[in-house]
């Protein structure tokens, strides 16, 4: 088991008595522990586990907490933490370096970005070059980029800084013992807000598919409810010629009618899971429900 000691210190006029509301402190420490755990899994795999323990005594200063980060899984570290002698850093140390508790890492990168968007990323060996839209550049380690892109880690780190939202708490500092290696001020709090999730297209394909009509929507922009033989789905109709025929009463519908359509099916990855969109590009055929028996021709 690898362990590493570090300290988090809160400072500001509200802490002149070296006291802090436990309702502000406890959620922040829990989020810090979750951020370390998420970082460990991002860097070393899902079986890696980190535990943050509070040491016996609280330090004053304005209000400091001594913590120990322990890796609960014995395993070799990823090679980007290996030194020239081939000995990798302990997992706990690696996580704190990635976090930026001793300077550098994600905290330094987000402070440098100041909310700016990353325009592109260049690769130079194990180094990554962040380039903003105004061509400003920062060289970071590969593991820092991994954590910058890890949503759960970013969300937990953001919550760990929530005490800065409280009146009278102006800075949060991290470091070893009495040293201060990195600080985050109240005015820098916004740099650590996790960007909103963007839906990612998993795949998009066009195919021919038959639907029976469950419910029609004649109002522009509304989706039709169609049945594909297994489930009822909401479908947008993009065939303007077909919609014109519907609006001019040149198409009539009855129960059990079937539409043979050229359909675009798109699946998205969202925060809520996989979402599927259906769009009818062209109605190839409208099969009306048969009212007469088909007889063989003579």
Residue pairs with C-beta under 8 A, 6 or more apart in sequence:
1 70
1 71
1 72
1 74
2 70
2 71
2 90
2 91
2 92
2 93
3 68
3 69
3 70
3 71
3 90
3 92
4 68
4 69
4 90
4 92
4 93
4 95
4 96
5 55
5 66
5 67
5 68
5 69
5 176
5 177
6 67
6 69
6 96
6 101
6 102
6 174
6 175
6 176
7 59
7 64
7 65
7 66
7 67
7 174
7 175
7 176
7 177
8 29
8 32
8 64
8 65
8 67
8 172
8 173
8 174
9 59
9 61
9 62
9 63
9 64
9 65
9 172
9 173
9 174
9 175
9 180
10 20
10 25
10 62
10 63
10 64
10 163
10 169
10 171
10 172
10 173
11 61
11 62
11 63
11 169
11 170
11 171
11 172
11 173
12 62
12 168
12 169
12 170
12 171
13 168
13 170
14 20
14 166
14 167
14 168
14 169
15 62
15 63
15 168
15 169
16 62
18 60
18 61
18 62
18 63
19 63
20 63
20 163
21 166
24 162
24 163
24 166
24 169
25 65
25 163
27 159
27 162
28 159
28 160
28 161
28 162
28 163
29 52
29 54
29 65
29 67
29 160
31 156
31 157
31 158
31 159
31 160
31 162
32 52
32 67
32 156
32 157
32 160
33 50
33 51
33 52
34 152
34 156
34 159
35 99
35 153
35 156
35 157
35 160
36 50
36 52
36 69
36 95
36 96
36 99
37 49
37 50
37 51
38 150
38 152
38 153
38 156
39 50
39 95
39 98
39 99
39 147
39 150
39 153
40 48
40 49
40 50
40 71
40 91
40 95
41 48
41 49
42 146
42 147
42 150
42 152
42 153
43 78
43 94
43 95
43 98
43 143
43 146
43 147
44 73
44 75
44 77
44 78
44 91
45 75
47 73
47 75
48 71
48 73
48 75
48 91
49 71
49 72
49 73
50 69
50 70
50 71
50 72
50 91
50 92
50 95
51 69
51 70
51 72
52 67
52 68
52 69
52 70
53 67
53 68
53 70
54 65
54 66
54 67
55 66
55 67
55 68
57 66
58 64
58 65
58 66
59 65
59 66
69 92
69 95
69 96
70 92
71 90
71 91
71 92
71 95
73 91
75 91
76 88
77 88
77 89
77 90
77 91
77 94
78 88
78 94
78 143
79 88
80 126
80 141
80 142
80 143
81 88
81 89
81 94
81 97
81 143
82 88
82 89
83 89
88 94
89 97
94 143
96 102
96 105
97 104
97 105
97 143
98 105
98 106
98 141
98 143
98 144
98 146
98 147
99 105
99 106
99 107
99 147
99 157
100 106
100 107
100 108
100 109
100 144
100 174
100 182
101 107
101 174
101 175
101 181
101 182
102 174
102 175
102 176
102 181
102 182
103 181
103 182
104 140
104 141
104 144
105 144
105 147
106 144
106 147
106 148
106 153
106 154
106 157
107 157
107 174
107 182
107 184
108 182
109 130
109 138
109 140
109 144
109 148
110 148
110 191
110 192
111 184
111 188
111 191
112 138
113 130
113 132
113 138
113 191
114 191
115 190
115 191
116 132
116 133
116 134
116 136
117 132
117 133
118 130
118 131
118 132
119 131
119 132
119 133
119 135
120 131
121 128
121 129
121 130
121 131
121 145
122 128
122 129
122 131
123 129
124 139
126 141
126 142
127 139
127 140
127 141
127 142
128 139
128 140
128 141
128 142
128 144
128 145
129 137
129 138
129 139
129 140
130 137
130 138
130 139
130 140
130 145
131 137
140 148
147 153
147 154
148 154
151 194
151 197
154 192
154 194
155 194
157 192
158 192
158 193
158 194
161 172
161 184
161 189
161 192
163 169
163 172
164 170
164 171
164 172
164 184
164 185
164 186
164 189
165 189
169 186
170 185
170 186
171 183
171 184
171 185
171 186
172 183
172 184
173 180
173 182
173 183
173 184
174 180
174 181
174 182
174 183
175 181
175 182
184 192
197 270
197 271
199 268
199 269
199 270
199 275
200 268
200 269
201 266
201 267
201 268
201 269
202 267
202 268
202 269
202 274
203 266
203 267
204 264
204 265
204 266
204 267
205 264
205 265
206 262
206 263
206 264
206 265
206 281
207 262
207 263
207 265
208 260
208 261
208 262
208 263
208 284
209 228
209 260
209 261
209 263
210 228
210 229
210 258
210 259
210 260
210 261
211 226
211 227
211 228
211 235
211 258
211 259
211 261
212 226
212 227
212 229
212 256
212 257
212 258
212 259
213 224
213 225
213 226
213 227
213 253
213 257
213 259
214 225
214 226
214 227
214 232
215 224
215 225
216 224
216 253
217 223
217 224
217 225
218 246
218 247
223 234
223 235
223 236
223 237
224 234
224 235
224 236
224 237
225 232
225 233
225 234
225 235
226 232
226 233
226 235
226 259
226 278
227 233
233 276
233 278
234 278
235 263
235 278
235 279
235 280
236 277
236 278
236 279
236 280
237 243
237 279
237 280
237 283
238 279
238 280
238 281
239 261
239 280
239 281
239 282
239 283
242 251
242 280
242 282
242 283
245 251
251 286
254 288
254 289
255 289
256 289
257 286
257 287
257 288
257 289
258 286
258 287
259 280
259 283
259 285
259 286
259 287
260 283
260 284
260 285
260 286
260 287
261 280
261 281
261 282
261 283
261 284
262 280
262 281
262 282
262 284
263 278
263 279
263 280
263 281
264 278
264 279
264 281
265 276
265 277
265 278
266 276
266 277
266 279
267 274
267 275
267 276
267 277
268 274
268 275
268 276
268 277
